[in-house]
Amino acid sequence: MTHALATPVSLPATARRRSLLAMLRVAPALLRQRRALADLDDSRLQDLGLTRAQARAEADRPFWDAPAHWR
């Protein structure tokens, strides 16, 4: 079985604008969730299977660095 190599495809301007608008639409929720994660106490983080360092690293990510399923 052979696999074709994917060539990079640039998005048209309208798709880039939609992506930007979608990102800006979810940014407030993402920032709230990351702030809440940073505020959890150690026992809650342990319940989630996260360390304080992992929670801090996630909370410090910029708002445009959203999970792919949010885009």
C-alpha positions in Angstrom: 0.0 0.0 0.0 1.4 3.4 -0.9 0.5 6.7 0.7 0.4 10.0 -1.2 2.3 12.8 0.4 0.0 15.7 1.3 0.9 19.0 -0.2 0.3 22.1 1.9 -2.9 23.9 0.9 -3.3 27.6 1.6 -6.8 28.6 2.8 -8.7 31.3 0.9 -9.0 34.7 2.6 -12.7 34.0 3.5 -11.8 30.7 5.3 -9.0 32.5 7.2 -11.4 35.2 8.3 -13.9 32.6 9.4 -11.2 30.8 11.4 -10.1 34.0 13.0 -13.7 34.8 13.9 -14.3 31.3 15.3 -11.1 31.6 17.4 -12.2 35.0 18.8 -15.6 33.6 19.6 -14.3 30.8 21.8 -11.4 32.7 23.3 -13.3 34.1 26.3 -14.5 30.6 27.3 -11.0 29.1 26.8 -9.5 31.9 29.0 -12.1 31.3 31.7 -11.5 27.5 31.7 -7.7 27.9 31.8 -8.0 30.4 34.7 -10.3 28.1 36.6 -7.8 25.2 36.0 -5.0 27.3 37.5 -7.1 28.1 40.5 -7.9 24.4 41.4 -6.4 23.1 44.6 -4.0 20.2 44.6 -6.6 17.6 45.6 -8.9 18.6 42.6 -5.9 18.5 40.3 -5.0 15.0 41.6 -8.6 14.0 40.8 -8.0 15.1 37.2 -4.7 13.3 37.1 -2.8 16.6 36.7 0.2 18.1 38.5 0.3 21.7 39.6 3.0 22.2 36.9 0.8 20.7 34.2 -2.1 22.9 35.2 0.1 26.0 35.2 1.5 25.1 31.8 -2.0 24.7 30.3 -3.2 27.9 32.0 -0.2 29.8 30.6 -0.9 28.9 26.9 -2.1 31.8 24.7 -5.8 32.0 23.8 -5.1 31.3 20.2 -3.6 27.9 21.1 -6.9 26.2 21.3 -7.6 22.4 21.0 -8.3 21.4 17.4 -12.0 20.4 18.2 -12.7 24.0 19.2 -11.7 25.4 15.8 
